[in-house]
Amino acid sequence: MGLMAGGLLQAKVRLASVFGSDMVLQRQCEAPLWGWAEPGAEVAATGSWDGSTVRTRCGADGKWMLKLKTPDAGGPYTVTVSDGEAVTLENVLIGEVWICSGQSNMEMPVGGWGRVRDYAREIESADWPRIRLFGVKRVSSLAPREDVQVVGGGWQPCSPQTVPDFSAAGYFFARELHKALGVPVGVINTSWGGTVAESWMSPEALATHSDFAERVEQVRSAGADESRLWAGFRDDSARWEQVVAIRRIGTESVCGRSDPSTTATGIRSLCPPISMRSVCRATTGSSGCAGGSRYRPAGGGAT
């Protein structure tokens, strides 16, 4: 039973959406694989580069994780995961994996609304089968999600057909890295124009900052009841509008307000735990302009 083009066929064992055919695994590391199966089931994974098998036992919650030791850059290989019924990931490469994240500077695609300089020529020449692209859909949540929703069915080889809607900054970064290193490159685009930095942070990290601790607690106490947060947001907005009016500042286009599902919650869709080299982030910072004082160093001064 195979897993083709990142799409899952029916099987008892299931992998997280970031693992699929055509993917890239980080070279020379212990790359985590994880997913779900029947509680108590033994799950085994084998990489065709050396044929060795690693095993783990699925927890009572149906979750499992194991780590495959990867070789130096190369491929294509297969990765087979089984709990008695095998799922095979085809055309897997080993190389460099980067997450590309940020606001609209990273989100802007090669074609579409972005249309970089000479975009038609860039798209036509984007034949790089050893560069692999993975897009994360823009989804917000009041709590961390166990999995991500993917664009285009999952991992895709870079081609004139797949690159137009992908991040321009992410693609050009991957292309230059591939040229410089001569190894496969996988890029994961998880960007969202206009998002504030706080929405990409975990509640635990935000709670250590006095400016956000109260808001984090409000989100936690609301649980899955988003209507409670919206009610509080509307009250806060009304008070904010009053302050602005008193100060005689025009309210037609004042930045700094974000809906409650994107503020102090750490809810943006990433896809850890995965093995990767690092994160490439592009942001303008403009969405946080009203709270700029929050980002000054403790000792004073501008950032």
C-alpha positions as CSV (number, residue, x, y, z in Angstrom):
1,M,0.0,0.0,0.0
2,G,1.6,3.2,-1.1
3,L,1.4,6.9,-0.1
4,M,1.7,8.8,-3.4
5,A,2.2,12.5,-4.0
6,G,1.8,13.2,-0.3
7,G,-1.8,11.8,-0.2
8,L,-2.7,9.1,2.3
9,L,-4.3,5.9,1.2
10,Q,-6.5,4.0,3.7
11,A,-4.4,2.2,6.3
12,K,-4.4,1.7,10.0
13,V,-1.1,3.6,10.5
14,R,-1.3,7.3,9.6
15,L,1.5,9.8,9.2
16,A,1.3,13.6,9.9
17,S,0.6,15.5,6.7
18,V,4.2,16.9,6.5
19,F,5.4,13.4,5.7
20,G,4.7,12.0,2.2
21,S,6.0,11.0,-1.1
22,D,8.4,13.5,-2.8
23,M,9.4,14.9,0.6
24,V,12.9,15.9,1.7
25,L,14.4,14.7,5.0
26,Q,17.2,16.6,6.7
27,R,20.6,15.0,6.0
28,Q,22.8,13.4,8.6
29,C,20.4,13.6,11.6
30,E,17.9,11.6,13.5
31,A,14.8,12.6,11.5
32,P,11.5,12.2,13.5
33,L,8.5,10.6,11.9
34,W,5.2,10.6,13.7
35,G,1.5,10.0,13.4
36,W,-1.3,7.8,14.6
37,A,-2.2,4.1,14.8
38,E,-4.2,1.7,17.0
39,P,-3.3,2.2,20.7
40,G,-0.6,-0.3,21.7
41,A,0.3,-1.2,18.1
42,E,4.0,-1.6,17.2
43,V,5.0,0.8,14.4
44,A,8.2,0.2,12.4
45,A,9.9,2.5,9.8
46,T,12.6,1.5,7.3
47,G,14.6,3.8,5.0
48,S,15.8,2.2,1.8
49,W,19.2,4.0,2.0
50,D,20.5,1.4,4.5
51,G,17.6,-1.0,5.1
52,S,17.7,-0.6,8.9
53,T,14.4,-0.6,10.8
54,V,13.4,1.4,13.9
55,R,10.4,0.5,16.0
56,T,8.2,2.1,18.6
57,R,5.0,1.3,20.5
58,C,1.9,3.5,19.9
59,G,0.6,5.2,23.0
60,A,-2.8,4.9,24.6
61,D,-3.7,8.1,22.9
62,G,-3.0,6.6,19.5
63,K,0.1,8.7,18.8
64,W,3.6,7.4,17.9
65,M,6.9,8.9,17.1
66,L,10.2,7.4,16.0
67,K,13.5,8.6,14.5
68,L,15.3,7.5,11.4
69,K,19.0,8.1,11.1
70,T,19.5,9.8,7.7
71,P,22.7,9.6,5.5
72,D,24.4,12.4,3.6
73,A,22.5,14.1,0.8
74,G,21.1,11.8,-1.9
75,G,18.2,9.8,-3.2
76,P,15.6,9.1,-4.4
77,Y,14.8,6.6,-1.6
78,T,11.7,5.1,-0.1
79,V,10.5,5.1,3.5
80,T,8.2,2.4,4.6
81,V,6.1,2.7,7.8
82,S,4.0,-0.2,9.0
83,D,1.9,-1.4,11.9
84,G,1.3,-4.6,10.0
85,E,-0.1,-2.8,7.0
86,A,2.7,-0.9,5.2
87,V,2.6,2.7,3.9
88,T,5.4,3.4,1.5
89,L,6.6,7.0,0.8
90,E,8.2,7.2,-2.7
91,N,10.8,9.5,-4.3
92,V,12.2,10.7,-1.0
93,L,15.3,12.8,-1.1
94,I,17.9,13.6,1.7
95,G,19.2,17.1,1.8
96,E,18.5,20.5,3.4
97,V,15.1,21.4,4.8
98,W,14.1,24.9,5.7
99,I,10.9,26.5,7.0
100,C,9.9,29.7,5.2
101,S,7.8,31.9,7.4
102,G,6.7,35.5,7.8
103,Q,4.2,38.0,6.5
104,S,3.3,39.2,3.0
105,N,7.0,39.5,2.0
106,M,7.3,35.7,2.3
107,E,3.7,34.9,1.3
108,M,3.9,36.8,-2.1
109,P,3.9,34.1,-4.8
110,V,6.1,33.9,-7.9
111,G,3.0,34.3,-10.1
112,G,-0.5,35.2,-9.1
113,W,-0.9,38.5,-7.2
114,G,2.9,38.6,-6.6
115,R,4.2,38.5,-10.1
116,V,7.9,39.0,-9.5
117,R,10.1,40.7,-12.1
118,D,10.2,38.6,-15.3
119,Y,7.7,36.2,-13.6
120,A,6.8,34.4,-16.8
121,R,10.4,33.6,-17.6
122,E,11.1,32.6,-14.0
123,I,8.1,30.2,-14.0
124,E,9.1,28.7,-17.4
125,S,12.6,28.0,-16.2
126,A,11.6,26.6,-12.8
127,D,12.5,23.0,-13.6
128,W,14.3,21.9,-10.5
129,P,13.2,18.3,-9.6
130,R,15.5,18.1,-6.6
131,I,13.9,21.1,-5.0
132,R,10.7,20.2,-3.2
133,L,7.9,22.5,-2.2
134,F,5.5,22.1,0.6
135,G,2.7,24.6,1.4
136,V,0.8,25.0,4.7
137,K,-2.8,26.3,4.4
138,R,-3.6,29.4,6.4
139,V,-5.6,28.2,9.4
140,S,-5.9,29.7,12.9
141,S,-6.9,28.0,16.1
142,L,-7.3,28.8,19.8
143,A,-5.2,25.7,20.6
144,P,-2.2,23.9,19.1
145,R,-3.3,21.6,16.3
146,E,-2.0,18.0,16.0
147,D,-1.6,18.3,12.2
148,V,-1.6,20.9,9.4
149,Q,-3.7,21.3,6.3
150,V,-1.6,21.3,3.2
151,V,-1.7,23.0,-0.2
152,G,-1.7,20.9,-3.4
153,G,-1.8,17.6,-1.7
154,G,1.6,17.9,0.0
155,W,5.2,17.8,-1.2
156,Q,5.7,18.6,-4.9
157,P,8.8,18.7,-7.1
158,C,9.6,22.2,-8.2
159,S,8.4,22.8,-11.8
160,P,6.7,25.4,-14.0
161,Q,3.4,23.8,-12.9
162,T,4.0,23.9,-9.1
163,V,6.0,27.1,-8.6
164,P,3.6,29.9,-9.6
165,D,1.6,29.9,-6.4
166,F,4.6,29.2,-4.1
167,S,6.4,31.8,-2.1
168,A,8.7,33.8,-4.3
169,A,11.2,34.4,-1.5
170,G,11.1,30.8,-0.5
171,Y,11.6,29.6,-4.1
172,F,14.5,31.9,-4.9
173,F,16.1,31.0,-1.5
174,A,15.8,27.3,-2.2
175,R,17.2,27.7,-5.8
176,E,20.2,29.6,-4.6
177,L,20.9,27.1,-1.8
178,H,20.5,24.2,-4.2
179,K,23.0,25.8,-6.7
180,A,25.5,26.6,-4.0
181,L,25.4,23.3,-2.1
182,G,24.5,20.9,-4.9
183,V,22.1,18.9,-2.7
184,P,18.3,18.5,-2.6
185,V,16.4,21.3,-0.8
186,G,13.0,21.1,0.7
187,V,11.2,24.3,1.6
188,I,8.0,24.5,3.8
189,N,6.0,27.7,3.2
190,T,4.0,28.7,6.3
191,S,3.4,32.4,5.9
192,W,0.5,34.8,6.4
193,G,0.5,38.4,5.3
194,G,-0.2,40.9,8.1
195,T,0.1,38.6,11.0
196,V,1.6,39.9,14.2
197,A,4.6,38.3,15.7
198,E,2.7,37.2,18.8
199,S,0.5,34.9,16.9
200,W,3.5,32.8,15.9
201,M,4.6,32.4,19.5
202,S,3.6,29.7,22.0
203,P,1.4,30.7,24.9
204,E,4.2,29.7,27.3
205,A,6.7,32.1,25.6
206,L,4.2,35.0,25.6
207,A,3.2,34.4,29.2
208,T,6.7,35.4,30.3
209,H,6.0,39.0,29.0
210,S,3.9,41.2,31.3
211,D,2.2,42.9,28.3
212,F,0.7,39.6,27.1
213,A,0.3,37.5,30.3
214,E,-3.3,38.7,30.9
215,R,-4.3,38.0,27.3
216,V,-2.8,34.6,27.3
217,E,-4.8,33.7,30.4
218,Q,-8.0,35.0,28.8
219,V,-7.4,32.7,25.8
220,R,-6.7,29.7,28.1
221,S,-9.8,30.3,30.2
222,A,-11.9,30.6,27.1
223,G,-11.0,27.0,26.0
224,A,-12.8,26.2,22.8
225,D,-15.4,28.9,23.2
226,E,-14.3,31.5,20.6
227,S,-17.4,33.6,21.2
228,R,-16.1,34.6,24.6
229,L,-12.9,35.9,23.1
230,W,-14.8,37.8,20.4
231,A,-17.0,39.4,23.1
232,G,-13.9,40.6,25.0
233,F,-12.3,41.8,21.8
234,R,-15.3,43.9,20.9
235,D,-15.3,45.5,24.4
236,D,-11.5,46.2,24.2
237,S,-12.0,47.7,20.7
238,A,-14.8,50.0,21.9
239,R,-12.6,51.3,24.8
240,W,-9.7,51.7,22.3
241,E,-11.9,53.7,19.9
242,Q,-12.9,56.0,22.8
243,V,-9.3,56.6,23.8
244,V,-8.4,57.4,20.1
245,A,-11.3,59.8,19.8
246,I,-10.4,61.6,23.0
247,R,-6.9,62.1,21.8
248,R,-8.3,63.4,18.5
249,I,-6.4,60.9,16.4
250,G,-8.2,59.8,13.2
251,T,-9.7,56.4,13.6
252,E,-10.2,55.6,9.9
253,S,-6.9,53.7,9.5
254,V,-5.2,53.1,12.7
255,C,-3.1,49.9,12.8
256,G,-2.5,47.6,15.7
257,R,-5.8,45.7,16.1
258,S,-6.0,42.0,15.4
259,D,-8.9,39.6,15.8
260,P,-8.8,37.6,19.0
261,S,-7.8,34.4,17.2
262,T,-4.5,35.9,16.1
263,T,-3.4,37.8,19.3
264,A,-1.4,36.3,22.1
265,T,-2.4,32.7,21.3
266,G,0.5,31.1,19.4
267,I,-1.9,29.6,17.0
268,R,-0.3,29.8,13.5
269,S,0.0,26.6,11.6
270,L,3.6,25.2,11.6
271,C,4.5,21.6,11.4
272,P,7.0,20.5,14.0
273,P,8.4,18.2,15.1
274,I,10.4,17.8,11.9
275,S,14.1,17.7,11.1
276,M,15.3,20.8,9.4
277,R,18.3,23.1,9.0
278,S,16.7,26.3,10.1
279,V,13.9,28.9,9.5
280,C,14.0,31.6,6.8
281,R,11.7,34.4,7.8
282,A,10.6,37.6,6.0
283,T,8.5,40.3,7.7
284,T,7.9,44.0,7.5
285,G,6.8,44.3,11.1
286,S,4.1,46.8,10.2
287,S,1.3,44.8,11.7
288,G,2.7,45.3,15.2
289,C,3.3,49.1,14.8
290,A,0.8,50.1,17.5
291,G,2.6,47.9,20.0
292,G,6.1,48.9,19.1
293,S,7.0,49.8,22.7
294,R,6.6,46.2,23.6
295,Y,9.5,45.2,21.5
296,R,12.1,47.6,22.9
297,P,15.0,46.0,24.8
298,A,14.8,46.0,28.6
299,G,17.5,48.5,28.8
300,G,15.7,51.0,26.6
301,G,16.2,52.2,23.1
302,A,14.7,51.3,19.8
303,T,14.9,47.9,18.2
